[in-house]
Amino acid sequence: MSDRTFMVVAHSGRDAVTTTLTTIAKRCADAGVAVRLVDHDLHDSGHPDQTAAADPIDPEILRRTGADIDVTDPVSASAAGCEIVIVLGGDGTFLRAAELAYPSSVPLMGINLGHIGFLAEAESHRVDEMLDMLISGRYRVEDRMVLDVTVSDPGAPAPRSRTWALNEVVIQNKAKSGVLELVTEVDGRPVSAFGADGLLVATPTGSTAYAFSAGGPVMWPDLEAILVVPSNAHALFARPMVTSPRSRVAVEIHRGGRDGVALCDGRRVIDVPAGSRIEVVRAPRSLRWVRIDSEPFADRLVTKFSLPVTGWRGRS
């Protein structure tokens, strides 16, 4: 029995996944590293639109490499005892894998098999190189800020629901029609009231995701701050705000208005009826993030968003 285990969370149904998994299994077998496999799409019930994968991963194909393969379900303790979690897929798969890595404080690393793959550390053609560094321990671990999200009912002595978010929490109209009447608050003081499609509270990691599409600024991931972005607000002052990481951001839904929902990382849904209060603070524990490259974040922005940089001359 190996004293090292890598957990792999894969987005199945793609030819590249089986090929990449086979490579990982073979390299881990040669190095005496066990593999704990989660075919997340086969079991996933997080997002209401998520469907089961058409072609689940066959672990017997991987065992033919000689690897010690253990197949497990995606539950909160799945990653316990693992050294790292390797994610094969795009950003959606990464966020699903974060649900498994975060409870056990296991570092997470993404290999992009999707489209943009902003959260991934490497592209699929670098799998061998990545495994060399992981197996030899030549990687570092960074902390990424996480949000703690609570929902309280009017007059209730304690929160009704509590969860977390790596990218963002989105408060939106449950009926998906009409305007949601909101009041925003920072550190116990009201800031603005407006009607909107919704509002996002995001981390620097999430600033390049939904918050970016809603008009928020791009934030370097090593910053510590909380980003508040109204979505299609009907108000004179409804601009994005960047607050202190120590701030307590609250959003109240008008008591006589429409019901809402809070959606964390596009995964975890909490009902927020009219009159409810959502409070967002920095979580006491960060997500651990495996880094191998030292690519500047600016280069990642240019590559992932295909930004024009023609004419740049740099320092003379």
Protein Blocks (a to p, Z undefined) as FASTA:
>chain_A
ZZbdcdddddehiaklmmmmmmmmmmmmmnopacddddfklmgckbmkbccdfbdcdfkl
mmmnopacddddddfklmgoiabdcdeddfklmmmmmmmmmmnopacddddfblnommbm
bdfklmmmmmmmmmnopacdddddddddddddehiabdfbdcddfkbccdddfklpajdd
ddddeehiafbdcddfbdcdddfklmmmmmmmnopacddfkbccdddddehiacfblcdc
dddfkbccdddddfklccddddehhlaccdddehiacdddddfbdcddddfbfcdfklmm
mmmnopafehiabjZZ
